[in-house]
Amino acid sequence: MPIITKETNIEGYYLALNDNGQETLAFIDSFTMVWRYYMI
């Protein structure tokens, strides 16, 4: 579970800290309900 730092203007996407404390773009996969991350 990421630590949400900021909502983005894209529905369901958040800026979040991942498990390593790095800021990533995070979103929840609506089919699997698993958090996915993009490095930014």
PDB file of N, CA, C and O in Angstrom:
ATOM      1  N   MET A   1       0.854  -1.185   0.000  1.00  0.00           N
ATOM      2  CA  MET A   1       0.000   0.000   0.000  1.00  0.00           C
ATOM      3  C   MET A   1       0.892   1.239   0.000  1.00  0.00           C
ATOM      4  O   MET A   1       1.697   1.422   0.913  1.00  0.00           O
ATOM      5  N   PRO A   2       0.758   2.078  -1.002  1.00  0.00           N
ATOM      6  CA  PRO A   2       1.602   3.270  -1.059  1.00  0.00           C
ATOM      7  C   PRO A   2       1.151   4.330  -0.066  1.00  0.00           C
ATOM      8  O   PRO A   2       0.017   4.307   0.413  1.00  0.00           O
ATOM      9  N   ILE A   3       2.036   5.243   0.232  1.00  0.00           N
ATOM     10  CA  ILE A   3       1.699   6.407   1.046  1.00  0.00           C
ATOM     11  C   ILE A   3       1.332   7.524   0.073  1.00  0.00           C
ATOM     12  O   ILE A   3       2.202   8.069  -0.608  1.00  0.00           O
ATOM     13  N   ILE A   4       0.057   7.860   0.008  1.00  0.00           N
ATOM     14  CA  ILE A   4      -0.422   8.877  -0.929  1.00  0.00           C
ATOM     15  C   ILE A   4       0.075  10.247  -0.475  1.00  0.00           C
ATOM     16  O   ILE A   4      -0.116  10.636   0.677  1.00  0.00           O
ATOM     17  N   THR A   5       0.711  10.969  -1.386  1.00  0.00           N
ATOM     18  CA  THR A   5       1.160  12.315  -1.047  1.00  0.00           C
ATOM     19  C   THR A   5       0.313  13.381  -1.716  1.00  0.00           C
ATOM     20  O   THR A   5       0.206  14.495  -1.204  1.00  0.00           O
ATOM     21  N   LYS A   6      -0.292  13.058  -2.857  1.00  0.00           N
ATOM     22  CA  LYS A   6      -1.047  14.070  -3.584  1.00  0.00           C
ATOM     23  C   LYS A   6      -1.935  13.406  -4.621  1.00  0.00           C
ATOM     24  O   LYS A   6      -1.521  12.467  -5.301  1.00  0.00           O
ATOM     25  N   GLU A   7      -3.174  13.908  -4.738  1.00  0.00           N
ATOM     26  CA  GLU A   7      -4.023  13.460  -5.842  1.00  0.00           C
ATOM     27  C   GLU A   7      -3.580  14.178  -7.103  1.00  0.00           C
ATOM     28  O   GLU A   7      -3.131  15.323  -7.050  1.00  0.00           O
ATOM     29  N   THR A   8      -3.706  13.504  -8.234  1.00  0.00           N
ATOM     30  CA  THR A   8      -3.429  14.161  -9.509  1.00  0.00           C
ATOM     31  C   THR A   8      -4.760  14.533 -10.150  1.00  0.00           C
ATOM     32  O   THR A   8      -5.823  14.191  -9.632  1.00  0.00           O
ATOM     33  N   ASN A   9      -4.698  15.225 -11.266  1.00  0.00           N
ATOM     34  CA  ASN A   9      -5.935  15.578 -11.964  1.00  0.00           C
ATOM     35  C   ASN A   9      -6.422  14.458 -12.877  1.00  0.00           C
ATOM     36  O   ASN A   9      -7.356  14.651 -13.655  1.00  0.00           O
ATOM     37  N   ILE A  10      -5.795  13.296 -12.785  1.00  0.00           N
ATOM     38  CA  ILE A  10      -6.260  12.101 -13.501  1.00  0.00           C
ATOM     39  C   ILE A  10      -6.960  11.202 -12.487  1.00  0.00           C
ATOM     40  O   ILE A  10      -6.371  10.807 -11.481  1.00  0.00           O
ATOM     41  N   GLU A  11      -8.210  10.886 -12.761  1.00  0.00           N
ATOM     42  CA  GLU A  11      -9.009  10.080 -11.831  1.00  0.00           C
ATOM     43  C   GLU A  11      -8.298   8.772 -11.478  1.00  0.00           C
ATOM     44  O   GLU A  11      -7.894   8.025 -12.369  1.00  0.00           O
ATOM     45  N   GLY A  12      -8.146   8.497 -10.184  1.00  0.00           N
ATOM     46  CA  GLY A  12      -7.573   7.233  -9.741  1.00  0.00           C
ATOM     47  C   GLY A  12      -6.058   7.193  -9.696  1.00  0.00           C
ATOM     48  O   GLY A  12      -5.481   6.188  -9.279  1.00  0.00           O
ATOM     49  N   TYR A  13      -5.396   8.275 -10.121  1.00  0.00           N
ATOM     50  CA  TYR A  13      -3.934   8.323 -10.099  1.00  0.00           C
ATOM     51  C   TYR A  13      -3.471   9.243  -8.985  1.00  0.00           C
ATOM     52  O   TYR A  13      -4.071  10.292  -8.748  1.00  0.00           O
ATOM     53  N   TYR A  14      -2.416   8.855  -8.308  1.00  0.00           N
ATOM     54  CA  TYR A  14      -1.909   9.609  -7.171  1.00  0.00           C
ATOM     55  C   TYR A  14      -0.397   9.692  -7.238  1.00  0.00           C
ATOM     56  O   TYR A  14       0.264   8.802  -7.774  1.00  0.00           O
ATOM     57  N   LEU A  15       0.143  10.771  -6.689  1.00  0.00           N
ATOM     58  CA  LEU A  15       1.569  10.769  -6.380  1.00  0.00           C
ATOM     59  C   LEU A  15       1.693  10.072  -5.033  1.00  0.00           C
ATOM     60  O   LEU A  15       0.940  10.367  -4.106  1.00  0.00           O
ATOM     61  N   ALA A  16       2.622   9.167  -4.926  1.00  0.00           N
ATOM     62  CA  ALA A  16       2.729   8.350  -3.725  1.00  0.00           C
ATOM     63  C   ALA A  16       4.172   7.920  -3.505  1.00  0.00           C
ATOM     64  O   ALA A  16       4.972   7.846  -4.438  1.00  0.00           O
ATOM     65  N   LEU A  17       4.474   7.642  -2.253  1.00  0.00           N
ATOM     66  CA  LEU A  17       5.778   7.079  -1.924  1.00  0.00           C
ATOM     67  C   LEU A  17       5.658   5.563  -1.934  1.00  0.00           C
ATOM     68  O   LEU A  17       4.768   4.992  -1.303  1.00  0.00           O
ATOM     69  N   ASN A  18       6.568   4.920  -2.660  1.00  0.00           N
ATOM     70  CA  ASN A  18       6.534   3.454  -2.685  1.00  0.00           C
ATOM     71  C   ASN A  18       7.264   2.896  -1.467  1.00  0.00           C
ATOM     72  O   ASN A  18       7.664   3.653  -0.582  1.00  0.00           O
ATOM     73  N   ASP A  19       7.437   1.597  -1.420  1.00  0.00           N
ATOM     74  CA  ASP A  19       8.040   0.948  -0.249  1.00  0.00           C
ATOM     75  C   ASP A  19       9.467   1.395   0.011  1.00  0.00           C
ATOM     76  O   ASP A  19       9.957   1.291   1.135  1.00  0.00           O
ATOM     77  N   ASN A  20      10.143   1.897  -1.030  1.00  0.00           N
ATOM     78  CA  ASN A  20      11.522   2.376  -0.874  1.00  0.00           C
ATOM     79  C   ASN A  20      11.592   3.868  -0.569  1.00  0.00           C
ATOM     80  O   ASN A  20      12.679   4.439  -0.487  1.00  0.00           O
ATOM     81  N   GLY A  21      10.426   4.501  -0.402  1.00  0.00           N
ATOM     82  CA  GLY A  21      10.399   5.921  -0.117  1.00  0.00           C
ATOM     83  C   GLY A  21      10.608   6.799  -1.332  1.00  0.00           C
ATOM     84  O   GLY A  21      10.829   8.003  -1.198  1.00  0.00           O
ATOM     85  N   GLN A  22      10.540   6.206  -2.530  1.00  0.00           N
ATOM     86  CA  GLN A  22      10.700   6.977  -3.764  1.00  0.00           C
ATOM     87  C   GLN A  22       9.334   7.480  -4.208  1.00  0.00           C
ATOM     88  O   GLN A  22       8.330   6.783  -4.063  1.00  0.00           O
ATOM     89  N   GLU A  23       9.300   8.709  -4.755  1.00  0.00           N
ATOM     90  CA  GLU A  23       8.032   9.230  -5.247  1.00  0.00           C
ATOM     91  C   GLU A  23       7.709   8.593  -6.601  1.00  0.00           C
ATOM     92  O   GLU A  23       8.542   8.564  -7.507  1.00  0.00           O
ATOM     93  N   THR A  24       6.498   8.091  -6.712  1.00  0.00           N
ATOM     94  CA  THR A  24       6.063   7.422  -7.936  1.00  0.00           C
ATOM     95  C   THR A  24       4.664   7.899  -8.281  1.00  0.00           C
ATOM     96  O   THR A  24       3.985   8.518  -7.462  1.00  0.00           O
ATOM     97  N   LEU A  25       4.248   7.608  -9.485  1.00  0.00           N
ATOM     98  CA  LEU A  25       2.854   7.765  -9.869  1.00  0.00           C
ATOM     99  C   LEU A  25       2.193   6.418  -9.614  1.00  0.00           C
ATOM    100  O   LEU A  25       2.608   5.401 -10.170  1.00  0.00           O
ATOM    101  N   ALA A  26       1.167   6.411  -8.775  1.00  0.00           N
ATOM    102  CA  ALA A  26       0.520   5.165  -8.385  1.00  0.00           C
ATOM    103  C   ALA A  26      -0.933   5.176  -8.830  1.00  0.00           C
ATOM    104  O   ALA A  26      -1.592   6.216  -8.820  1.00  0.00           O
ATOM    105  N   PHE A  27      -1.419   4.010  -9.219  1.00  0.00           N
ATOM    106  CA  PHE A  27      -2.845   3.869  -9.475  1.00  0.00           C
ATOM    107  C   PHE A  27      -3.270   2.465  -9.096  1.00  0.00           C
ATOM    108  O   PHE A  27      -2.455   1.544  -9.035  1.00  0.00           O
ATOM    109  N   ILE A  28      -4.562   2.317  -8.842  1.00  0.00           N
ATOM    110  CA  ILE A  28      -5.067   1.004  -8.468  1.00  0.00           C
ATOM    111  C   ILE A  28      -5.710   0.361  -9.690  1.00  0.00           C
ATOM    112  O   ILE A  28      -6.551   0.957 -10.362  1.00  0.00           O
ATOM    113  N   ASP A  29      -5.296  -0.853  -9.953  1.00  0.00           N
ATOM    114  CA  ASP A  29      -5.825  -1.626 -11.077  1.00  0.00           C
ATOM    115  C   ASP A  29      -7.236  -2.096 -10.706  1.00  0.00           C
ATOM    116  O   ASP A  29      -7.413  -2.854  -9.752  1.00  0.00           O
ATOM    117  N   SER A  30      -8.224  -1.646 -11.459  1.00  0.00           N
ATOM    118  CA  SER A  30      -9.613  -1.913 -11.079  1.00  0.00           C
ATOM    119  C   SER A  30     -10.013  -3.385 -11.227  1.00  0.00           C
ATOM    120  O   SER A  30     -10.983  -3.823 -10.608  1.00  0.00           O
ATOM    121  N   PHE A  31      -9.284  -4.143 -12.030  1.00  0.00           N
ATOM    122  CA  PHE A  31      -9.611  -5.566 -12.189  1.00  0.00           C
ATOM    123  C   PHE A  31      -9.040  -6.394 -11.048  1.00  0.00           C
ATOM    124  O   PHE A  31      -9.732  -7.241 -10.484  1.00  0.00           O
ATOM    125  N   THR A  32      -7.778  -6.152 -10.707  1.00  0.00           N
ATOM    126  CA  THR A  32      -7.123  -6.984  -9.706  1.00  0.00           C
ATOM    127  C   THR A  32      -7.070  -6.326  -8.332  1.00  0.00           C
ATOM    128  O   THR A  32      -6.722  -6.972  -7.344  1.00  0.00           O
ATOM    129  N   MET A  33      -7.416  -5.037  -8.268  1.00  0.00           N
ATOM    130  CA  MET A  33      -7.346  -4.254  -7.037  1.00  0.00           C
ATOM    131  C   MET A  33      -5.922  -4.229  -6.461  1.00  0.00           C
ATOM    132  O   MET A  33      -5.724  -4.195  -5.247  1.00  0.00           O
ATOM    133  N   VAL A  34      -4.949  -4.246  -7.362  1.00  0.00           N
ATOM    134  CA  VAL A  34      -3.542  -4.195  -6.976  1.00  0.00           C
ATOM    135  C   VAL A  34      -2.989  -2.825  -7.344  1.00  0.00           C
ATOM    136  O   VAL A  34      -3.286  -2.300  -8.417  1.00  0.00           O
ATOM    137  N   TRP A  35      -2.189  -2.248  -6.462  1.00  0.00           N
ATOM    138  CA  TRP A  35      -1.543  -0.973  -6.760  1.00  0.00           C
ATOM    139  C   TRP A  35      -0.434  -1.184  -7.783  1.00  0.00           C
ATOM    140  O   TRP A  35       0.359  -2.121  -7.680  1.00  0.00           O
ATOM    141  N   ARG A  36      -0.395  -0.295  -8.772  1.00  0.00           N
ATOM    142  CA  ARG A  36       0.673  -0.286  -9.781  1.00  0.00           C
ATOM    143  C   ARG A  36       1.427   1.026  -9.648  1.00  0.00           C
ATOM    144  O   ARG A  36       0.859   2.037  -9.235  1.00  0.00           O
ATOM    145  N   TYR A  37       2.702   1.009  -9.998  1.00  0.00           N
ATOM    146  CA  TYR A  37       3.551   2.186  -9.858  1.00  0.00           C
ATOM    147  C   TYR A  37       4.268   2.511 -11.160  1.00  0.00           C
ATOM    148  O   TYR A  37       4.668   1.618 -11.907  1.00  0.00           O
ATOM    149  N   TYR A  38       4.419   3.778 -11.411  1.00  0.00           N
ATOM    150  CA  TYR A  38       5.283   4.261 -12.491  1.00  0.00           C
ATOM    151  C   TYR A  38       6.348   5.143 -11.864  1.00  0.00           C
ATOM    152  O   TYR A  38       6.024   6.045 -11.092  1.00  0.00           O
ATOM    153  N   MET A  39       7.592   4.902 -12.178  1.00  0.00           N
ATOM    154  CA  MET A  39       8.660   5.793 -11.724  1.00  0.00           C
ATOM    155  C   MET A  39       8.536   7.108 -12.477  1.00  0.00           C
ATOM    156  O   MET A  39       8.248   7.120 -13.674  1.00  0.00           O
ATOM    157  N   ILE A  40       8.753   8.214 -11.777  1.00  0.00           N
ATOM    158  CA  ILE A  40       8.672   9.534 -12.422  1.00  0.00           C
ATOM    159  C   ILE A  40       9.983  10.274 -12.271  1.00  0.00           C
ATOM    160  O   ILE A  40      10.114  11.402 -12.747  1.00  0.00           O
TER     161      ILE A  40
END
